[in-house]
Every structure is written in C-alpha cells, then in structure tokens.
Amino acid sequence: MTKEVKNKMPFPLRMIHWTFPKLEKYAPNMAGKWAWKLFFTPFRFPTPKKEQVAADTANKFSFESEGYTIQGYEWGTGDKSILLLHGWSGRATQWMNFIKPLNDSGYKVIAIDGPAHGNSTGKMTDIVKFQRILKQTVAMYPEIDTMITHSFGGAATMFGIQNGLKLKQLVNIGTPTDVDYIIADFLRRINATAISGQRFRQRVINDFGNSFDYYSVKESIKFAQDTDVLMIHDRSDKEVPVQHSIDVHEANPTTQLVITEGLGHMRILKDEKVIERAIEFINEPVTV
C-alpha cells in the first residue's frame, strides 16, 4: 500500500493498519478476536447537511428487530412503494438524490438505517442480521416488490432472496460479489497476513455454520430466477472493482449490466443518468 493511499484512510484505520501486524505477531489469539470485531463493526460517519435536510423532511418510524432499534424513513405518498438499502458504513439519507425522482414517478420511498448504522442502534452486525431485518421491513410494507441497493446492501438483499425474500425487480449499484476479494481487501486494510484470513474463514464456519462463499452474491444469484436484476457499476470503482458485476452477469446472462465511467463507488449515487436508468428499469414490465 502506497503512502498516498494510507494518508487517505480514516485516522482510526491508519492506527489499526500500524498496530495490527505487531499484535498478530506477539498475540495472535487477541489479534484474531480484534479482526473479528473489526470486520463486523461499521464506521459511523457524520451526516452532511444536505442529507440532514432529507432526514428532516421524512416521515420517521422505528421498530425492534434482532436486538436493534431500527430507524426508518418514508418520503412521498405514491401508489407504489420502493425500498432503498444503503451499503456498509452507510445510511438511508445517502439516497437523497433518488427521493424526488422516485416520488415524481409515483413511488413512496422507504429506507432504513441498517443495524449498527446511521441512527439505528448497535455497534456490530452481519449479513445474516441485515437480511432478517430487511425481510421484516418488507413484511411491514407487503406492497413492496422492488428495491434499489448500494454496495453491501445489495449483497444483503441477494442473501435475503436466497432465504425467501420475494422481489420482482432489484437494482444493485456497486455490489461486491467475490468473497475472496472481500476478505483480501479487509486483510489489506488492517495490514494482516493470510494466516489471519485462514483463521477468520474457519471462525465463520464455526460461528455461522457455513463457509463464507455461502453468503456471496455468486451463490445467492442462483435463487433469483423470479427477480429481474439490474446491476450498475462504475469502471473506476476502487472500493468494489467492476469485475464483480461483470462476473455475475456473465454467469447469469438474464441479469442486466450497465457500466458507468468516472463515478467511483459513492458519486454514482448522485448521478442523474444512473438515477434515470434505475427508474427506467423499475418501470419496465417484469420479464422473468
């Protein structure tokens, strides 16, 4: 990792990057426990003023699920409803640019802060809890059959489909699909060795009952035969390489794939053409 890349990392992550190799060498068991906690603990970033405006204009609701108090938001009163789900270390108001166009298209927009994210409670979470809470949200709005997701939110939604979530249409934006990459990227960020990765994989099996691959989009896409799926991914995405979506599309040609240029992993949520394409897709007749 270059010095320039390190300097762009949040300060807590830079401290972890410096500390972890030493702990891994001299106290490997403690390092393993720390790595586990780090992997399942999202960062909470301050909400920008523009996003706060979106939060202030929402009809807010909350509910209890999986030991968390989940914060929810509603915008608009359309005849149709759509659920938006953010990514890891994200929050519902990151969808602020989607709200008005969706409302104008006749949709009531619903979004939640995932467990341990935004204004929901908790410090740690995982894809299993995420998808259970997602399914509970959909059960509260039985008219929902369409979602738009970003990054980890897409992976959690796909895992929900694998576990019985019924959707007619799904737009995944910048979604990670390759678990080997996810683990390798995590190890790189904390400056850990492959040995920690092997231990981590084994603990996933011990604690969750399945290998990491079981929770990947490459596995869950097999269960999406009844869902029209559009993947939008930017070629310059440095967080989740575009190859993730390309691989899933090549393995499952019934999916649609749109590749953008120059938007990265986060700016893609603000791009007018991306928003237009997503709305165009969800307004198309279901073909599955």
C-alpha positions in Angstrom: 0.0 0.0 0.0 1.4 3.4 -1.0 1.9 6.3 1.4 -0.6 8.3 -0.6 -3.3 5.6 -0.1 -2.5 5.3 3.6 -2.9 9.0 4.1 -6.4 8.9 2.6 -7.5 6.2 5.1 -9.5 7.4 8.2 -7.2 8.0 11.1 -8.6 5.1 13.2 -8.0 2.8 10.2 -4.4 4.1 9.9 -3.8 3.3 13.6 -5.2 -0.2 13.1 -3.0 -0.7 10.0 0.1 0.2 12.1 -0.9 -1.8 15.2 -2.4 -5.0 13.8 0.8 -6.6 12.5 2.5 -6.2 15.9 -0.4 -7.8 17.7 -0.7 -10.5 15.1 3.0 -11.4 15.7 3.1 -11.3 19.5 -0.6 -12.0 20.5 -2.2 -13.9 17.6 -5.3 -15.0 19.6 -6.0 -11.4 20.6 -5.4 -10.3 17.0 -7.9 -12.8 15.8 -10.6 -11.6 18.2 -9.8 -8.0 17.2 -10.0 -8.8 13.5 -13.4 -10.4 14.0 -14.7 -7.4 15.8 -13.3 -5.0 13.2 -14.9 -6.9 10.3 -18.4 -6.7 11.8 -18.1 -3.1 13.1 -19.1 -0.5 10.6 -17.8 3.1 10.8 -20.3 5.8 11.5 -19.6 9.0 9.6 -21.2 12.4 10.3 -24.3 13.2 8.3 -23.7 16.0 5.8 -26.1 19.0 6.0 -27.8 18.1 2.6 -28.6 14.7 3.9 -29.9 16.0 7.1 -32.4 18.1 5.1 -33.6 14.8 3.6 -33.9 13.3 7.0 -35.9 16.3 8.3 -38.4 16.0 5.5 -39.1 12.3 6.1 -41.9 10.7 8.0 -39.8 8.7 10.5 -40.7 5.4 12.1 -38.8 2.8 14.1 -39.2 -0.9 15.0 -37.4 -3.5 17.1 -35.6 -6.4 15.3 -32.8 -8.8 16.1 -31.9 -6.8 19.3 -31.7 -3.5 17.5 -33.9 -0.4 17.3 -34.1 0.3 13.5 -34.7 3.8 12.3 -36.9 4.1 9.2 -37.9 6.9 6.8 -40.7 7.5 4.4 -40.9 10.1 1.6 -43.9 10.8 -0.5 -47.3 9.1 -0.8 -47.2 7.4 -4.2 -49.4 4.5 -5.2 -46.3 2.3 -5.5 -43.7 1.7 -2.8 -40.0 1.1 -3.2 -37.4 0.2 -0.5 -33.8 1.5 -0.7 -31.0 -0.1 1.2 -27.6 1.5 1.8 -24.1 -0.1 2.0 -21.7 -0.9 4.8 -21.0 2.2 6.9 -23.7 4.0 5.1 -27.1 5.4 6.0 -30.5 5.9 4.5 -30.1 9.6 3.6 -27.3 8.7 1.1 -30.3 8.1 -1.2 -31.3 11.8 -1.1 -30.8 12.3 -4.8 -33.2 9.4 -5.6 -36.1 10.6 -3.5 -37.7 13.3 -5.6 -37.3 11.5 -9.0 -38.9 8.4 -7.4 -41.6 10.4 -5.9 -42.2 12.1 -9.2 -42.5 8.6 -10.8 -45.3 7.7 -8.4 -43.3 5.9 -5.7 -43.5 6.2 -2.0 -39.8 5.9 -1.0 -39.0 3.8 2.1 -35.5 3.4 3.6 -33.9 2.2 6.8 -30.7 2.7 8.6 -29.3 -0.8 8.8 -28.4 -2.4 12.2 -25.4 -0.6 13.7 -25.7 2.1 11.0 -26.9 5.7 10.9 -29.5 6.3 13.7 -30.2 2.7 14.3 -28.8 1.1 17.5 -25.9 -1.3 17.8 -22.2 -1.5 17.2 -21.7 -4.8 15.3 -23.7 -6.5 12.7 -23.5 -9.0 9.8 -25.2 -10.1 6.6 -27.5 -12.6 8.4 -29.0 -10.0 10.7 -29.1 -7.4 7.9 -31.2 -9.7 5.7 -33.5 -10.7 8.6 -34.2 -7.1 9.3 -34.7 -6.4 5.6 -37.3 -9.1 5.4 -39.1 -7.7 8.5 -39.2 -4.3 6.9 -40.7 -5.7 3.7 -43.3 -7.6 5.8 -44.3 -4.2 7.2 -45.0 -3.0 3.7 -46.3 -6.0 1.8 -46.8 -4.0 -1.3 -43.0 -3.7 -1.8 -41.8 -5.9 -4.6 -39.0 -3.6 -5.8 -35.7 -2.4 -4.3 -32.7 -0.3 -5.1 -29.5 -1.1 -3.2 -25.9 0.1 -2.9 -22.8 -2.0 -2.2 -23.2 -4.3 0.8 -26.9 -3.5 0.8 -27.1 -5.4 -2.5 -25.3 -8.4 -1.1 -27.6 -8.5 2.0 -30.7 -8.2 -0.3 -29.4 -11.0 -2.5 -28.9 -13.2 0.6 -32.4 -12.3 1.6 -33.7 -13.6 -1.7 -31.7 -16.8 -1.1 -33.6 -17.0 2.2 -37.1 -16.4 0.9 -37.4 -12.6 0.2 -39.7 -12.1 -2.8 -38.9 -9.3 -5.2 -39.9 -8.7 -8.8 -37.2 -6.1 -9.5 -33.9 -5.3 -8.0 -31.3 -2.7 -8.9 -27.9 -3.4 -7.3 -25.4 -0.5 -7.5 -21.7 -1.2 -6.9 -22.4 -4.5 -5.2 -19.5 -6.8 -4.1 -19.9 -10.4 -5.2 -16.5 -12.1 -4.7 -15.9 -13.2 -1.1 -12.2 -13.9 -1.7 -11.8 -10.2 -2.7 -13.8 -9.0 0.4 -11.6 -10.9 2.8 -8.3 -10.0 1.0 -9.4 -6.3 0.9 -10.2 -6.4 4.7 -6.8 -8.0 5.5 -5.1 -5.4 3.4 -6.9 -2.6 5.2 -5.9 -3.8 8.6 -2.4 -4.9 7.4 -3.0 -8.6 8.3 -1.4 -11.7 6.9 -3.1 -14.6 5.0 -2.8 -16.7 8.3 -5.4 -14.3 9.9 -7.5 -14.8 6.8 -7.5 -18.6 7.2 -8.4 -18.3 10.9 -11.1 -15.8 10.0 -12.7 -18.1 7.4 -12.6 -21.0 9.9 -14.4 -18.9 12.5 -17.1 -18.0 10.0 -17.8 -21.7 9.6 -17.7 -22.3 13.3 -19.9 -19.4 14.3 -22.3 -19.2 11.3 -22.4 -22.9 10.2 -21.4 -22.2 6.5 -18.3 -21.1 4.6 -18.0 -17.5 3.6 -18.9 -18.5 0.0 -22.4 -19.4 1.1 -23.1 -15.7 1.8 -21.8 -14.4 -1.6 -23.9 -12.9 -4.4 -22.3 -15.6 -6.7 -24.3 -18.1 -4.6 -27.5 -16.1 -3.9 -28.0 -15.1 -7.6 -28.9 -18.7 -8.2 -32.1 -18.1 -6.2 -33.1 -15.0 -8.1 -34.9 -16.7 -11.0 -38.1 -14.8 -10.2 -36.4 -11.4 -9.9 -35.4 -9.0 -12.7 -31.9 -7.8 -11.7 -30.1 -4.7 -13.0 -26.5 -4.2 -11.9 -25.0 -0.7 -12.2 -21.3 -0.5 -11.6 -18.6 2.1 -12.3 -15.4 1.2 -14.1 -13.4 3.4 -11.8 -14.9 2.0 -8.6 -11.9 1.4 -6.3 -13.9 0.0 -3.4 -15.6 -2.7 -5.3 -14.0 -3.5 -8.8 -16.4 -3.6 -11.7 -15.3 -7.1 -12.4 -17.6 -8.3 -9.6 -20.7 -7.3 -11.5 -19.2 -8.5 -14.9 -18.6 -11.9 -13.5 -22.1 -12.3 -12.1 -23.6 -11.0 -15.4 -21.5 -13.4 -17.5 -22.6 -16.3 -15.2 -26.2 -15.2 -15.3 -27.0 -13.5 -18.6 -30.6 -12.9 -17.6 -29.3 -10.0 -15.5 -28.8 -6.6 -17.0 -25.5 -4.7 -16.6 -24.8 -1.0 -17.0 -21.2 0.1 -16.7 -20.6 3.8 -16.0 -17.4 5.8 -16.2 -15.8 8.2 -13.7 -18.2 8.0 -10.9 -16.4 5.7 -8.4 -18.2 4.0 -5.6 -20.1 6.9 -4.0 -20.6 9.6 -6.6 -22.6 7.1 -8.6 -25.5 7.6 -6.1 -25.7 11.3 -7.2 -25.5 10.8 -10.9 -28.7 11.9 -12.8 -28.2 9.3 -15.6 -27.8 6.5 -13.1 -31.0 7.6 -11.3 -32.8 7.8 -14.6 -31.7 4.3 -15.7 -32.7 2.8 -12.4 -36.2 4.3 -12.6 -36.5 3.3 -16.2 -35.7 -0.3 -15.3 -38.1 -0.5 -12.4 -40.9 0.9 -14.6 -40.2 -1.8 -17.3 -42.6 -4.8 -17.4 -41.2 -7.7 -15.5 -39.7 -10.3 -17.9 -38.7 -13.1 -15.5 
